[in-house]
Structures are given as C-alpha cells and as structure tokens.
Amino acid sequence: MGQPPKGLEPARLVSSSCSWKKILQCTCSFHGVPTPSVQWWIESHIVGVDSTNDSHRVNSTILAPWNNTTISLTELPKMGTRLLCEGENEYGNYSMSIVLMSIKSYLITQNFISGLFQGLICGAIVTTLLFLCLIPLIVKYVRKKLSNKIEVTETEGSLSDPSVALKPEEPGRAVVMPSSVSWNVDLLP
C-alpha cells in the first residue's frame, strides 16, 4: 500500500471511548476515503456488524467518509478480556486494542479499601478513647510518685541542713525526726 491518490485517504482512528452504565459500551470512529469498514473482535472471535446475541451487540453508523461503530457488552467481562476495533479501506488499516478489567474485581478492591479505611478509623477512635480513659490513672500515678519523691527530698533536706526552719505541728511544739528517733522539743514563747 503506497501513497493514496489525491483526494483519497487511508483509514485512521479519530476517536475511541468506553463507558459503563448498565452495560459496557465501547465506540470507535474511523475516517477515510473511501469510507473504512469496521470490525470488532472479542479475544480472537470476530463480531459481525449490526449483529446481536445475548452477550453483545454491534451497531455501526456510516456517514461518508466516517464510520462510527459501537459494541455493547451486556455481561460483565472476565478480567483481561481483549477487544479489538479495526478500521480498513484499500489504502490502509488501523486497529486499537482495549483490555477490559472486570467491574467485579474493581468492586472487590473498592470494598477492601473501604473496609480497610473503616478499620483504621475505628482503630484510631478506640485507641484515642482508651488513652483518654487512662489519662486520669497516669496523672494520679505520676502525682503519687512525685509527692513520694518530694517527701523523701524534704525529709533528707531537713535532716542534713540545720538551718531549715521547722514547721510545728502544734503551736509551741516542733517535731524533729532524724532517721528512726523522734524528739519533741518545747519552744519557749
């Protein structure tokens, strides 16, 4: 096939698309002079133009020099099903291959991702609530540890530093407690 004579053109694919509503529809639009003939293939089986069966239907609209053809699949395709749209005239041919992914596998993946996301959200909420419930216990534990540490520090500081003023428990009396001995001292008014 060489260069076509002036005014004649080889078949070329101008546009193609697929959409999913209730059925899967794929369309190919070819242009060429003379008008290209178009064929659809499902895997290695040719599908006739303007043919219909239970699982697919092909419609073709020819408005010279255009040929628009649509294949409609009424059943969900298997994973990896290959469609081939082929346009041809005496000066050239052009084909486009479409590999279909099953909508079922998409929905399974979508459900998995949705469930995973919900699980992460629920896990984060439970962890947050658990942490919020444990905060009072943690604060109580830390305060108790700090108060024990402060008592020990104050007791050690009062024994080692004689200049520390003693706070009397009763007015006029002070209690000094070195290690295990305690003395009551009367303060003179």
Disulfide bonds with the S-S distance in Angstrom:
Cys18-Cys26 2.08
Cys28-Cys85 2.27
